[in-house]
Amino acid sequence: MYCRVVIVKALSELQMKMIIAYMEKTMLPRNFAAGQTSGQVFSVSKTEVFVVSRFNDKATADKIMSLMKEELREIAQGSKMTVLEGPLLIEV
């Protein structure tokens, strides 16, 4: 199991609403079709969210990340993104 957490901080509430709509309608459905096993989006504030994505392995995670390259560049231009990732060590 491999996990990727992406923290997105938008410049405005409107921008965040657009990012969330993209995640819900485009990104997550496409990622699940490509092999992502789970995905959750959590709200930190009106302008900040974090996304927890799980995959069977790093190769699948990297394949799915490559599908979103252009969109991620566009989102990153108007917001701040931080990525944390790694293999699962303990699950209770």
C-alpha positions in Angstrom: 0.0 0.0 0.0 1.3 3.5 -0.9 -0.2 6.8 0.2 0.1 10.3 -1.1 -1.2 13.4 0.8 -1.5 16.7 -1.1 -2.2 19.9 0.7 -3.7 22.7 -1.4 -3.9 26.2 -0.2 -5.9 28.5 -2.6 -5.7 32.3 -2.8 -9.5 32.7 -2.5 -12.7 30.8 -1.6 -13.8 30.9 -5.2 -10.6 29.4 -6.4 -10.9 26.6 -3.8 -14.5 25.9 -4.9 -13.2 25.5 -8.5 -10.4 23.1 -7.4 -12.8 21.0 -5.3 -15.2 20.8 -8.3 -12.3 19.6 -10.5 -11.3 17.0 -7.9 -14.9 15.7 -7.5 -16.0 15.7 -11.2 -12.7 15.0 -13.1 -9.7 14.1 -11.0 -11.0 11.4 -8.6 -13.2 9.5 -11.1 -10.3 9.4 -13.6 -7.8 8.3 -10.9 -10.1 5.5 -9.7 -10.4 4.3 -13.2 -6.6 4.2 -13.5 -6.1 2.2 -10.3 -6.3 4.5 -7.2 -7.8 2.4 -4.4 -9.2 5.2 -2.2 -9.3 9.0 -1.9 -10.6 11.5 0.6 -10.6 15.3 0.6 -10.6 17.0 4.0 -11.3 20.7 4.7 -8.8 22.7 6.8 -10.4 26.1 6.1 -12.4 27.8 3.3 -9.2 28.1 1.3 -7.3 25.0 2.3 -7.8 21.2 1.8 -5.8 18.1 2.0 -6.3 15.0 -0.2 -5.4 11.5 1.0 -4.9 9.0 -1.9 -4.1 5.4 -1.5 -2.7 3.1 -4.2 -1.5 -0.5 -4.4 2.1 0.5 -5.0 4.3 3.5 -5.9 4.3 2.6 -9.6 0.5 3.1 -9.8 0.7 6.3 -7.8 3.3 7.7 -10.2 1.3 6.6 -13.2 -1.7 8.4 -11.9 0.3 11.5 -11.0 1.5 11.6 -14.6 -2.1 11.7 -15.8 -2.6 15.0 -13.9 0.6 16.8 -14.8 -0.9 19.6 -16.8 -3.8 20.2 -14.4 -1.5 20.2 -11.4 0.8 22.8 -13.0 -2.2 25.0 -13.6 -3.5 24.6 -10.0 0.0 25.2 -8.6 0.3 28.5 -10.4 -2.5 30.1 -8.4 -2.1 28.2 -5.1 0.4 26.5 -2.9 0.7 22.7 -3.0 2.6 20.4 -0.7 3.0 16.7 -1.3 3.9 14.0 1.3 4.0 10.4 0.3 5.4 7.0 1.2 4.6 3.3 1.7 2.3 2.1 4.5 4.2 1.0 7.6 1.4 0.3 10.2 -2.3 -0.2 9.8 -4.5 -0.9 12.8 
